[in-house]
Each structure stands twice: as C-alpha cells, then as structure tokens.
C-alpha cells in the first residue's frame, strides 16, 4: 500500500464515509468543529473505516497510517 496524498483544503470532505477528525459517519450534519480542526490538525481517523490512525507530525508535514488502508501524507 502506497502513500495517499490528502488535500488540506478545509472545504473538502474527509474523502470517505467517515469523518477523519472524529470518526463518526460523515453523513452526520454536526461537523463544523471537525471542519475547523481540519485546517490545523492531521486526520486522526481513517475516512474509509473509522479506525484510529497512527499519526506522525514533523516540521514539514504529517503522516497518518491506517492498519487496513495504508498511509496518507500532507
């Protein structure tokens, strides 16, 4: 599984059926806080399966890895 580039635009959706900030279904209407967090924070949950991801933050970006869906980078 290769790295997946994730857009950092705050207007984008998480890219899957689940929110990448809170792990709840993306169809839930109450995600304004998650949208605001997305501007500054790396994803914490896999948008494909809602599993908690292993996140590594460094001065030039971040890497988030899901055990099922691989790695995403900034």
C-alpha positions, -999 to 999 in steps of 0.1 A, spaced: 0 0 0 15 33 -10 11 68 4 -21 87 -4 -18 125 -8 -47 141 11 -57 177 2 -55 201 31 -83 224 18 -107 230 47 -137 230 24 -132 194 13 -150 164 29 -129 137 46 -129 116 14 -148 86 28 -179 76 46 -164 86 80 -151 119 93 -113 120 95 -113 141 127 -139 124 150 -145 90 133 -183 95 132 -203 89 99 -197 118 75 -234 120 68 -240 133 103 -248 171 99 -229 182 130 -193 185 118 -185 223 119 -159 217 146 -143 190 126 -141 213 96 -123 239 117 -99 213 132 -91 200 97 -74 233 88 -47 228 115 -47 191 125 -38 160 106 -65 133 103 -69 111 134 -94 85 120 -94 67 87 -121 81 65 -126 47 49 -131 26 80 -131 49 111 -102 32 127 -78 53 147 -47 61 127 -11 63 138 -1 99 132 34 113 130 38 151 128 71 167 118 80 203 110 73 199 73 40 179 74 24 148 87 20 111 80 -11 91 91 -12 53 88 -43 31 89 -37 -6 96 -61 -15 68 -58 12 42 -22 23 43 -5 57 46 -17 92 39 6 122 39 3 160 38 
